[in-house]
Amino acid sequence: MGEGSTGARPRRRRDRIKLDLLIHDFKVPLAVIEAGITSLKRRTDKYGPLTEKQEKVLARVSRNIKVIQTLVGDALELGRSREGIINPSSVRISELIGQSLVEIFDLTDGATAEKVKTCTDLGLLKETLETKGISLKVEPDLWCSDFLLDEPKLQQILRNLLSNALKYRRSTVELVVETDLENLFFHVGDDGEGIPSVFHKKIFESYFQMDTTDTYTVRGHGLGLAGVMVLIEDMGCGLSLESDEGKGARFTVRVPLSCTCSE
């Protein structure tokens, strides 16, 4: 058993490297396709003007390219996480949240994504988000503070939780950021149909689906929440869920702070 177990680990590692290389190789053709679309849109002197229908088709293709690029990045980050690779750097909360929101809206609402990018003031950002049914609650001092965090992993976690909340809400999503000086807390809640307690653990399993006869919308049907749990565990963070039938859902991410650089 010992030899088999020892031999299995290198094989799994080789398989993981092969998969990561395959995923990484998607980047080049995606970049070529993206460059081609950009040329068609900008080089009308060379390729001729586009009709309105053609522009709509290219816009839809561009959005889907961004989706695939995001998935590729997420898959590679999961691979690094499984290898124990953590890269903390000084990160401002405003940049962490702002970039996560931009990445979400980039895929569905380009106009809002541009507005979020230009919101340098917390109050203005809150107003912009409120028009989309998103309530952001964070103290101004915390919003402008820097912490030592693994930004790519936290962005992936927040993006998945916020995307789920936006998908399953009835009308509103709430994002709360707070700290007790030893931990950072990110609370992501929605007022959707909720998750029956019997499914609280299963939604973090890859490809889990509730029975099709169930009256509740499927959550965790892909790798999103399963990936979130992998990142949470590998970073030494915590994740809790408060939810029940008809009462919405609230996920809380707890990030221990080993070093802070608050201004």
N, C-alpha and C positions, 0 to 999 in steps of 0.2 A: 504494500500500500504506500509506504514511504517513497519508494523509487518512482512509482507511477505518479504520485502527487508532485514530486520534484520535477519530473519530466513534463508534466502537464503545464506547469507555470511558464517555462520558456516557450512552449508551443502557443499558449494563449497570448503571450507577449508578442510573438512573431505575427500571429494572426491579427492582433490589435494594430501593430505597425503597418501591416499590409492594408488593413482597412483605412487607417488614417492617411496613408499615401494615396489610396484610391479616392478618398473624399477630397484630399488636398488637390488632386489632379482635376477636379471639377472646376476649380477656380479659373484656370486658363481659358477653356472654351466659353465659360460664362462671361469673362471679361471681353473676349472677342465679340460675342453676340451683343453685349452692351455697347461696345465701341461702334459696332456696325449700325445700331439703332441711332446712336448719337450723330453719326455721320449723315444718315438719311434725313434727320431732323434739321441739322445745322448747315449741311452743304447742299442747299437747294440749287446753287449755281452749277453744281456738278451732277446731281442726281435728279434735279427737277423738283417743282413744288409738290407738296403732298395734299391730297384731298382731306376733307374733314373726317371721313370714314377711316382713311389710312392712318391719320394721326391718332384716332381713338384706338385702333388696333395696336399700334406701336406703344401707346401709353399702357395698354393692358399687358403687353409683352414685357415692358420695362418693370411694371409692378411685380410680375411673377418672377422675373430675374432676381429682383431684390429679395423675394421670399426664399428662393433657392440659395442665394448668397448667405442669407441669415441662417438657414438650416445648416449649410456647410460650416459656417463659423461656429454654430452651436455644437455640432457633432465633434469638431476638432477640440473645442474647449472641454467637452465631456471626456474625450480621450486623454487630454492632459491632466484632467482632474483625477481620473482613475490611476494615472501614473504618479499621483501625489505631487504634481507640479502646481504650486501656489505662488503667484507673483503679486504681492502687495505693493501698492504705491500710494503716494499722497493723493487723495481724491476729494474733491469738493462735492458736498451733497447736492448742490444745485446742478452740477454737471452730470452727476450720476443719474438723478431723476430726469433731468431735461433730455439727456441722450436716450434714455430708455423710452420716454414718451415719443420722441422724434422717430425712433425706429418703429414703433407701433403704428403711428399715423402715416409714416412713409408708405406703408403697404396698403392703406385704405383711404386716406384723406390727405392728399398732398398739400392742400391749402392750409389745413390746421398744422401740419408738420412744419411748414414755413413760418407760421405765426409763433409756434413754440420756440423755434430756433432764434427768433428775434426778441423773445421776452427776456430781457435782462433784469426786469423788476419782478419780484415775487408776487406782488399784488396783481400786476398785469397778467402774469401766467395763470393765477387762480381764476381771474375773470375769463380768460380764454378757455380754460378747461371746464368751467361751469357751463359754458354754452354747449359743451359736449356731454354734460351729465356726469362730470368727474369732479369730486370734491377733494382738494389737496389741503391737508392740515399739517403744518410744520412751523415751528417758531423761527422768526427771522434770523436769530443768532445761530441756530443749528443749520439753517439753510446755507449760511455763508461759511460754515466750518469745514475744515479738512480733516480726513481720517485716513489711517493706513489700511487700505482695503484692496482686495483683488477685484478690480473694477469689471473686467469682462465677465467674470462668473456672476457677480451681483447683478449686472445688467441683464444677463440671460435669465436669472431667477425672477427679477422684477418684471421683465417683459412677458414671461410666461404667465405669471400670476395676474398681471394687469390685463393681458389679452383674454385670459379665461374669464375674468370678472366682467369685461366689456361684452363678451360673447353671451354670458348667461344672465346678465342683469335684467331686471324689468325696466328700470329707468335710471338708476344711479350707481356709481362706483365711488368708493372712498379710499383714498391713500393717505395714511397717517405715518409720519416719521417722528420718532422721539428717541431719547437716550436717557439712561440712568447713570451715565459716566463710565460704567463698566461694559455696557452693551448698547448697540444700536438696534432699534426695533422698526421694522417696516410692516405695517398692517394694511392688507389689501382686502377690501370687502365689497360685496355686491348685495343688491336687494332681490336677487333671483329666487328660483324655486327651492334652493337649499339642497343639501346632501344628506340623505338619511344616515343616521349614525352607523348602521350596519356596513356602509360602504366607505367609511372614513379611512380605513387602511388600504382598501383595494384600489382606490383611485390613484395611488402612487405606484401601482404595478403597470409595467409596460403593456400596452394594448388592451387594458381592462375595458370591458363594456358591460353596462348593466343590461339586464334582460330586455329584449325589444318590446315586451309586453308591458314593461314598467312605464308609469306615467311621467317619470322624471327624465329630463334631458340628460344625455350621456356626458359625463365629465371624465377627464383622464383617459380618453379613448385612444390617445397616441402616446408619444414619448415625452410630451411636454412636462407633466407633473412627475413622471418617473425620472426624467433628467434633472428636474429641480431637486428632487430628493438626493440624487447622487452628488450634486454640487454642494448641497447643504451639509451632507455627512462628511464629505472630503475636506471641507473648509472648517469643520468643527463647529458649525452653526447649529441652530435649532429651528424647527418648523412645527407649528401647531395649527389646528383647525377647529374653529367653532362654527357649527352649522347643524341645522335640523330641517325637517320637512317644512317648506313654506316660510322659512325664516332667513333666507339668504345664506351667504357663506363669508367667513372672515379668516384669512390666512395670516399668520404672524411669523415673520422671519426674525430670529434673534442672532445678531452678529457680535461675538465677543470682541472687545477692543483691547489689543495688547499695547497699542501706542496710538496716541492722538496728537494732532498738530492743529488744534483749534485756534482760530484767530478771533 
